[in-house]
Amino acid sequence: MGKQESVSDFYQFAKDLAKAEKELKIENWVQISICYGYGHQSVILYTYDLPREVYERRMWVIRWRVAILQCQHPRNDVYTSFYYYDKRSGESLEVSSCLSRLVSAKAQITKAERRMNEYIEHNRQNNMFFDENTDDELVKFREKLERKKFECAECEKRLELLVERRRNNQ
């Protein structure tokens, strides 16, 4: 059976995600569209393009705008749609997007490195015959970690090329 994760593990993973986002220079923005209608019949009434922090602090402005527009269009259903993206690369920040996967992979690498260091420290203190270079589990883990780091570096290069291409097109 696996170890049950504690709340501190989740906090640590959130810190790792924030660190990965900072390393990748991700600028979290949100595009908010206020619309009415259904499906392809939708009409956009108002659009905001804001940094995510501003949106989270000023949500009341969006709710206020929706209320005003609902009063102006009482027979229609007024709704909001949100699109979270990275301003620098233009990439979506959806759960399944490439950018989200890259951030998650970097956070997982950080977590794996921390676990590896804990394993080494524990075995140095408790195992008199421990050798980092001959421990089979550690050697396999390091090889796997190096492959993951290499894949992550390749993904970062592709992201940088995407950012450069986007800058050149503007």
N, C-alpha and C positions, 0 to 999 in steps of 0.2 A: 504494500500500500504506500502511496505517496505521502509525503509530508504535507500537512495542512499549512497553507500560507497564512502568515499573520498580517495584520494591518500595516505593520512597519515595512513589510515586503512590498506592499502596494505603494506606500509613500516613497520608498526607495526607487521603485520602478518609475513612478511619476517624475521624480527628480532626474532619473536617467533619461527619460523622454525629453524633459526640458533642456537638459544639457546637450542632447543630440540635436534638438531644434536650434539651439544657440550656435553650435558648431557649424551647422549647415546654413546659418544666417537666414532662417525662414522668417518671413514677415507675414504674420497671420492677419488676413483681411477677410471681411465678409461683405458680400453683395446682397442687399435685401431688396426684394421687389414686392411691392404691394399691388395686388391684382384683384380683379373681379371677373366672374365668368367661370366656365368649365372647360378643361382640356385645351383643345386647339382654339377654342373661342375666347380664351383669356385676353383681357385688356390690362396692360400695365398702367397703373395710375401714378405710381411714384417709385423711385429707385434711390437707394442709399448705397454708397460704397465707402465703408469705414474700416479703420483698424479694429480688430476684434476686441481689444481692451476698451476702446471707446464705446462700442456697442454694448458690452457687458455692463459698463457703468451707466449708460444712458438708455437702457431698454424702454424706459417710460416714454421716450420721444417716439419710438416706433409704435407703441401701443396707442399713444395720443393721436398719431397720424392715421392709424387704422380706424380709430373711433371717429375722427373727423370725416374720413372718406366713407365710412359706413353710413354716417348721417347724410352725406351727399348722394349716396347710391343705396337707398333703403331697400330696394327690391332685389338687389344683387348680393351675393355672398362675397364679402371682401376678405381676402386671406393674404398671408405673407409667405414668400418662399426665400430660403436662405441658401447661399452658395459660399462655402468657406474655401479660400484659396491662398496660395503664397503669392504675394505681390511681386516678388523678385523674379520668380520663374513662371508665374502664371499657372502653375500646376494646381489641381484640385487637392483639397485636404480630406477627401472622403476616406473612409476606412480601407477601402480596397485600392486606393490610388498608389501609384509608384512612390510618390513622395512620402506617404504615410508608412509604406512598407520599409523604405530606407531609414526613416526615423526610428521605427520599431527595431529594425535590425541593428542599428547602432546602439540602441539601449540594451538589446540582448547581449551584444558583445561586451558592453561595460559590465553587465551583470555576470556574465561568464568569467570575465577576468577577475572580478571580485571573488567569485566562488573558487576559482583556481588558486588565488593567493591565500584564501582561507584554508584550502586543502593542503597546500604546501606548508603553511605555518603550523597547522595541526599535526601533520606528520613529522615535521622537524622536531617538535616538542615531545611527541609521544612514540615515535618509532626510531629506535637507535640505528637501524639499518636502512633508513630511507635515503634514496638517491633520486634526485629529480630527473636525471638523464636515463635511468633504467626502469623507472616506474611505468609499467605498461599502460595503465589507465591515463596517467598524466601525459605520456607521449602521444597517445591517440587523441586525447582532448586538445592538446596543443596543435596537432596537425589539423584537426577539424576547425579550431578557432582561427588558425592562419588562413584556411580556405574561406571561411566566412568573412574575415577582414579583407581579403583580396577581392571577393565579390562585392563587398560594401564599397571599397575604393573605386572599383570599376563603375558602380552605380553613381557614385559621387562625381566622377569624371563626366558621365553622361549628363548629369544634372547641370554641371558647369557649362558644358557645351550648349545645352538647351537655353541657359540663361544668356550666354554670349549671342546665340542666334536671335534670341528675343530682343536683346539690346540693339543688334545690328538692323533688325527689321523696323525698329521705332525710329 
